[in-house]
Amino acid sequence: MKRVQLQLPEAVVAWIDRNADGIESRASFVRRTLVQVMRGDERRLPPASSDSISSGGASLR
């Protein structure tokens, strides 16, 4: 995985926090949401990306 620093408006961070609802970190929620959007857009994910989505990575919290 490659780290990407994001600066988001407070309203977006609040939306992420509401939807992650303490169940997962901001980073994992953002990764999972982006993968869902990509799949909905019918773009192919690189091999092993779906496996690495659920593993590790730095938390944004």
FILOLUM-60639 format. One record per residue: x, y, z of N, C-alpha, C in turn. Coordinates in nm, 3 decimals, always signed. Atoms other than C-alpha are relative to their C-alpha. Example, Ala and Ser with C-alpha at 12.3 -4.5 7.8 and 13.67 -1.06 7.14 Angstrom:
BEGIN
<atom n_x="+0.089" n_y="-0.119" n_z="+0.000" ca_x="+1.230" ca_y="-0.450" ca_z="+0.780" c_x="+0.090" c_y="+0.120" c_z="+0.000"/>
<atom n_x="-0.082" n_y="-0.119" n_z="-0.006" ca_x="+1.367" ca_y="-0.106" ca_z="+0.714" c_x="-0.077" c_y="+0.109" c_z="+0.073"/>
END
This chain:
BEGIN
<atom n_x="+0.084" n_y="-0.118" n_z="+0.000" ca_x="+0.000" ca_y="+0.000" ca_z="+0.000" c_x="+0.088" c_y="+0.123" c_z="+0.000"/>
<atom n_x="-0.070" n_y="-0.128" n_z="+0.001" ca_x="+0.105" ca_y="+0.357" ca_z="-0.054" c_x="-0.080" c_y="+0.099" c_z="+0.085"/>
<atom n_x="+0.066" n_y="-0.101" n_z="-0.085" ca_x="+0.029" ca_y="+0.630" ca_z="+0.198" c_x="-0.035" c_y="+0.122" c_z="-0.083"/>
<atom n_x="+0.045" n_y="-0.121" n_z="+0.066" ca_x="-0.168" ca_y="+0.929" ca_z="+0.079" c_x="-0.053" c_y="+0.093" c_z="+0.109"/>
<atom n_x="+0.046" n_y="-0.097" n_z="-0.099" ca_x="-0.210" ca_y="+1.237" ca_z="+0.294" c_x="-0.116" c_y="+0.078" c_z="-0.060"/>
<atom n_x="+0.116" n_y="-0.075" n_z="+0.046" ca_x="-0.550" ca_y="+1.401" ca_z="+0.264" c_x="-0.032" c_y="+0.111" c_z="+0.097"/>
<atom n_x="+0.055" n_y="-0.107" n_z="-0.081" ca_x="-0.673" ca_y="+1.733" ca_z="+0.388" c_x="-0.145" c_y="+0.013" c_z="-0.042"/>
<atom n_x="+0.143" n_y="+0.002" n_z="+0.028" ca_x="-1.049" ca_y="+1.723" ca_z="+0.413" c_x="-0.072" c_y="+0.107" c_z="+0.079"/>
<atom n_x="+0.080" n_y="-0.097" n_z="-0.075" ca_x="-1.307" ca_y="+1.982" ca_z="+0.511" c_x="-0.061" c_y="-0.066" c_z="+0.124"/>
<atom n_x="+0.057" n_y="+0.051" n_z="-0.125" ca_x="-1.448" ca_y="+1.945" ca_z="+0.863" c_x="-0.130" c_y="-0.076" c_z="-0.023"/>
<atom n_x="+0.127" n_y="+0.068" n_z="+0.026" ca_x="-1.788" ca_y="+1.847" ca_z="+0.721" c_x="+0.023" c_y="-0.142" c_z="-0.051"/>
<atom n_x="-0.031" n_y="+0.134" n_z="+0.052" ca_x="-1.631" ca_y="+1.552" ca_z="+0.537" c_x="+0.052" c_y="-0.089" c_z="+0.112"/>
<atom n_x="-0.052" n_y="+0.077" n_z="-0.113" ca_x="-1.440" ca_y="+1.439" ca_z="+0.846" c_x="-0.114" c_y="-0.038" c_z="+0.095"/>
<atom n_x="+0.116" n_y="+0.030" n_z="-0.085" ca_x="-1.762" ca_y="+1.461" ca_z="+1.050" c_x="-0.084" c_y="-0.112" c_z="-0.061"/>
<atom n_x="+0.076" n_y="+0.105" n_z="+0.069" ca_x="-1.941" ca_y="+1.248" ca_z="+0.788" c_x="+0.071" c_y="-0.135" c_z="+0.014"/>
<atom n_x="-0.078" n_y="+0.123" n_z="-0.016" ca_x="-1.660" ca_y="+0.990" ca_z="+0.800" c_x="-0.017" c_y="-0.053" c_z="+0.141"/>
<atom n_x="+0.012" n_y="+0.042" n_z="-0.140" ca_x="-1.674" ca_y="+0.982" ca_z="+1.180" c_x="-0.138" c_y="-0.057" c_z="+0.030"/>
<atom n_x="+0.136" n_y="+0.052" n_z="-0.022" ca_x="-2.052" ca_y="+0.937" ca_z="+1.180" c_x="-0.018" c_y="-0.138" c_z="-0.062"/>
<atom n_x="+0.020" n_y="+0.126" n_z="+0.069" ca_x="-2.036" ca_y="+0.653" ca_z="+0.930" c_x="+0.093" c_y="-0.110" c_z="+0.049"/>
<atom n_x="-0.092" n_y="+0.100" n_z="-0.057" ca_x="-1.732" ca_y="+0.478" ca_z="+1.080" c_x="-0.051" c_y="-0.040" c_z="+0.138"/>
<atom n_x="+0.070" n_y="+0.023" n_z="-0.127" ca_x="-1.916" ca_y="+0.508" ca_z="+1.413" c_x="+0.078" c_y="-0.083" c_z="+0.102"/>
<atom n_x="-0.080" n_y="+0.068" n_z="-0.100" ca_x="-1.627" ca_y="+0.382" ca_z="+1.625" c_x="+0.026" c_y="-0.147" c_z="-0.032"/>
<atom n_x="-0.018" n_y="+0.140" n_z="+0.037" ca_x="-1.638" ca_y="+0.046" ca_z="+1.446" c_x="+0.134" c_y="-0.022" c_z="-0.069"/>
<atom n_x="-0.126" n_y="+0.012" n_z="+0.072" ca_x="-1.335" ca_y="+0.109" ca_z="+1.228" c_x="+0.069" c_y="+0.135" c_z="-0.001"/>
<atom n_x="-0.074" n_y="-0.126" n_z="+0.005" ca_x="-1.064" ca_y="+0.369" ca_z="+1.189" c_x="-0.044" c_y="+0.082" c_z="-0.121"/>
<atom n_x="+0.030" n_y="-0.085" n_z="+0.117" ca_x="-1.106" ca_y="+0.662" ca_z="+0.955" c_x="+0.066" c_y="-0.056" c_z="-0.125"/>
<atom n_x="-0.074" n_y="+0.050" n_z="+0.116" ca_x="-0.840" ca_y="+0.515" ca_z="+0.728" c_x="-0.066" c_y="-0.123" c_z="-0.060"/>
<atom n_x="+0.063" n_y="+0.121" n_z="+0.054" ca_x="-1.009" ca_y="+0.176" ca_z="+0.697" c_x="-0.136" c_y="+0.032" c_z="-0.062"/>
<atom n_x="+0.128" n_y="-0.040" n_z="+0.058" ca_x="-1.348" ca_y="+0.340" ca_z="+0.638" c_x="+0.019" c_y="+0.065" c_z="-0.136"/>
<atom n_x="-0.026" n_y="-0.068" n_z="+0.128" ca_x="-1.206" ca_y="+0.563" ca_z="+0.363" c_x="+0.045" c_y="-0.101" c_z="-0.105"/>
<atom n_x="-0.044" n_y="+0.103" n_z="+0.095" ca_x="-1.025" ca_y="+0.267" ca_z="+0.199" c_x="-0.117" c_y="-0.085" c_z="-0.048"/>
<atom n_x="+0.114" n_y="+0.086" n_z="+0.035" ca_x="-1.337" ca_y="+0.048" ca_z="+0.210" c_x="-0.100" c_y="+0.075" c_z="-0.088"/>
<atom n_x="+0.095" n_y="-0.081" n_z="+0.077" ca_x="-1.558" ca_y="+0.328" ca_z="+0.077" c_x="+0.052" c_y="+0.024" c_z="-0.141"/>
<atom n_x="-0.057" n_y="-0.023" n_z="+0.133" ca_x="-1.321" ca_y="+0.405" ca_z="-0.211" c_x="-0.004" c_y="-0.128" c_z="-0.085"/>
<atom n_x="+0.007" n_y="+0.126" n_z="+0.074" ca_x="-1.307" ca_y="+0.037" ca_z="-0.309" c_x="-0.143" c_y="-0.024" c_z="-0.048"/>
<atom n_x="+0.140" n_y="+0.015" n_z="+0.042" ca_x="-1.689" ca_y="+0.026" ca_z="-0.315" c_x="-0.033" c_y="+0.092" c_z="-0.116"/>
<atom n_x="+0.024" n_y="-0.095" n_z="+0.110" ca_x="-1.697" ca_y="+0.335" ca_z="-0.536" c_x="+0.066" c_y="-0.050" c_z="-0.128"/>
<atom n_x="-0.070" n_y="+0.051" n_z="+0.118" ca_x="-1.438" ca_y="+0.186" ca_z="-0.770" c_x="-0.075" c_y="-0.118" c_z="-0.060"/>
<atom n_x="+0.075" n_y="+0.116" n_z="+0.051" ca_x="-1.636" ca_y="-0.138" ca_z="-0.798" c_x="-0.129" c_y="+0.045" c_z="-0.065"/>
<atom n_x="+0.122" n_y="-0.054" n_z="+0.058" ca_x="-1.952" ca_y="+0.059" ca_z="-0.862" c_x="+0.024" c_y="+0.068" c_z="-0.133"/>
<atom n_x="-0.039" n_y="-0.066" n_z="+0.123" ca_x="-1.768" ca_y="+0.242" ca_z="-1.135" c_x="+0.051" c_y="-0.101" c_z="-0.103"/>
<atom n_x="-0.040" n_y="+0.111" n_z="+0.085" ca_x="-1.681" ca_y="-0.097" ca_z="-1.287" c_x="+0.147" c_y="+0.007" c_z="-0.043"/>
<atom n_x="-0.144" n_y="+0.000" n_z="+0.026" ca_x="-1.309" ca_y="-0.035" ca_z="-1.270" c_x="+0.059" c_y="-0.122" c_z="+0.069"/>
<atom n_x="-0.065" n_y="+0.117" n_z="-0.058" ca_x="-1.090" ca_y="-0.334" ca_z="-1.206" c_x="+0.101" c_y="+0.043" c_z="+0.105"/>
<atom n_x="-0.099" n_y="-0.024" n_z="-0.104" ca_x="-0.892" ca_y="-0.336" ca_z="-0.886" c_x="+0.125" c_y="-0.080" c_z="-0.031"/>
<atom n_x="-0.123" n_y="+0.079" n_z="+0.019" ca_x="-0.529" ca_y="-0.444" ca_z="-0.903" c_x="-0.007" c_y="-0.127" c_z="+0.084"/>
<atom n_x="+0.000" n_y="+0.124" n_z="-0.078" ca_x="-0.469" ca_y="-0.803" ca_z="-0.783" c_x="+0.047" c_y="+0.027" c_z="+0.142"/>
<atom n_x="-0.034" n_y="-0.005" n_z="-0.143" ca_x="-0.450" ca_y="-0.841" ca_z="-0.404" c_x="-0.044" c_y="+0.129" c_z="+0.068"/>
<atom n_x="+0.045" n_y="-0.123" n_z="-0.065" ca_x="-0.596" ca_y="-0.494" ca_z="-0.343" c_x="-0.114" c_y="-0.027" c_z="+0.097"/>
<atom n_x="+0.112" n_y="+0.026" n_z="-0.089" ca_x="-0.915" ca_y="-0.633" ca_z="-0.195" c_x="+0.046" c_y="-0.069" c_z="+0.128"/>
<atom n_x="-0.054" n_y="+0.063" n_z="-0.119" ca_x="-0.709" ca_y="-0.849" ca_z="+0.044" c_x="+0.070" c_y="+0.101" c_z="+0.089"/>
<atom n_x="-0.076" n_y="-0.095" n_z="-0.079" ca_x="-0.489" ca_y="-0.561" ca_z="+0.151" c_x="-0.087" c_y="+0.109" c_z="+0.059"/>
<atom n_x="+0.091" n_y="-0.102" n_z="-0.053" ca_x="-0.789" ca_y="-0.335" ca_z="+0.212" c_x="-0.031" c_y="-0.028" c_z="+0.146"/>
<atom n_x="+0.038" n_y="+0.032" n_z="-0.136" ca_x="-0.879" ca_y="-0.521" ca_z="+0.529" c_x="+0.120" c_y="-0.006" c_z="+0.094"/>
<atom n_x="-0.118" n_y="+0.010" n_z="-0.085" ca_x="-0.520" ca_y="-0.533" ca_z="+0.653" c_x="+0.065" c_y="+0.135" c_z="+0.021"/>
<atom n_x="-0.089" n_y="-0.109" n_z="-0.037" ca_x="-0.317" ca_y="-0.269" ca_z="+0.829" c_x="-0.019" c_y="+0.135" c_z="-0.064"/>
<atom n_x="+0.003" n_y="-0.136" n_z="+0.047" ca_x="-0.227" ca_y="+0.070" ca_z="+0.706" c_x="-0.007" c_y="+0.093" c_z="+0.117"/>
<atom n_x="-0.001" n_y="-0.098" n_z="-0.108" ca_x="-0.190" ca_y="+0.381" ca_z="+0.910" c_x="-0.139" c_y="+0.054" c_z="+0.024"/>
<atom n_x="+0.129" n_y="-0.059" n_z="-0.035" ca_x="-0.492" ca_y="+0.508" ca_z="+1.093" c_x="+0.007" c_y="+0.151" c_z="-0.011"/>
<atom n_x="+0.007" n_y="-0.145" n_z="+0.009" ca_x="-0.599" ca_y="+0.863" ca_z="+1.026" c_x="-0.050" c_y="+0.063" c_z="+0.128"/>
<atom n_x="+0.052" n_y="-0.054" n_z="-0.126" ca_x="-0.743" ca_y="+0.898" ca_z="+1.375" c_x="+0.110" c_y="+0.049" c_z="+0.088"/>
END
